[in-house]
Amino acid sequence: MNHPNSFFEQCLSYALIAAKKAGEAILSVYQGQIEVTYKDDKTPLTLADERAHAVVTDQLSVESLKGIHLLSEEGKHTSYDVRKGWEYFWLVDPLDGTKEFIHRRGEFTVNIALIKKGKPVIGVVLVPARGSLYFAAEGLGSYKLEDVGAISQFLDEYEKSPHPIDHITDLAKKLPLDQLPDGEITIVGSRSHASDALTRFVRIAEKKYGGVAFIPAGSALKFGLVAEGAAHVYPRFGPTMEWDTAAGQCVVEQSGGAVIDLTTKIPLAYNKRDLLNPHFICTGKQSGDLEGLLGIMSDS
């Protein structure tokens, strides 16, 4: 097995701890009455968002990680003039898919990424309601773990006495997992943010490839489905922010896939002046015809 350096191992371990504890905080709210307020940009906010943000901030502020800044959707946003000098920083969405959370659909995630010079080099995507976890690190690869007990045991032991990340990768499944069937293309798209452009993409893809299966899903779970091989492609025409995509992008890239800016045709970059992402396409290791898929996006 390839190993990341010890700094990455430590960062990944603490990110896993933070995600698990944030997931527990979210589920404690999910099991009761969900009260919703709205931010200035009209997006919904719940107590679960706030609690998860507090937990992640606390867990990633341990002494050994003090030098790493943190940028969270629910935190105070540092000005570009300050953050442009950051070599490393945490990029966090404490509760991605708040609409899915409010409607109790289970497709919400905790997203934690470590960014190095504009690139996500560690990614953790926890799906609390499903008890599943995607994680990846540069030099380590990409994994999925569905044994909640194993997650808890590893993290409880790690907090007492740090030990190699092998203790959890040995229990996880290396991505991609599935071999998609020949003869059709499987597309995963937003459940809450469908668009005319997505409808056109599906229609054109069906003509080009002979058949399409469509999977609606919320939050960064869509990246996980592509990374594990349950879908070929995730085209995104609607707005997303950097914290929505960074962790999922790392999981996809380390599994052999790509997340490509539709305009520049290069991977999405992070810590831009404007934290809004461009339209992008996410493809898995088995997707093959990236140029053809990019062409369909342009035509949509």
Summary of the structure (lengths in Angstrom):
residues: 300
radius of gyration: 18.2
end to end distance: 41.2
largest distance: 56.2
contacts: 1056
relative contact order: 0.14
helix: 37%
strand: 25%
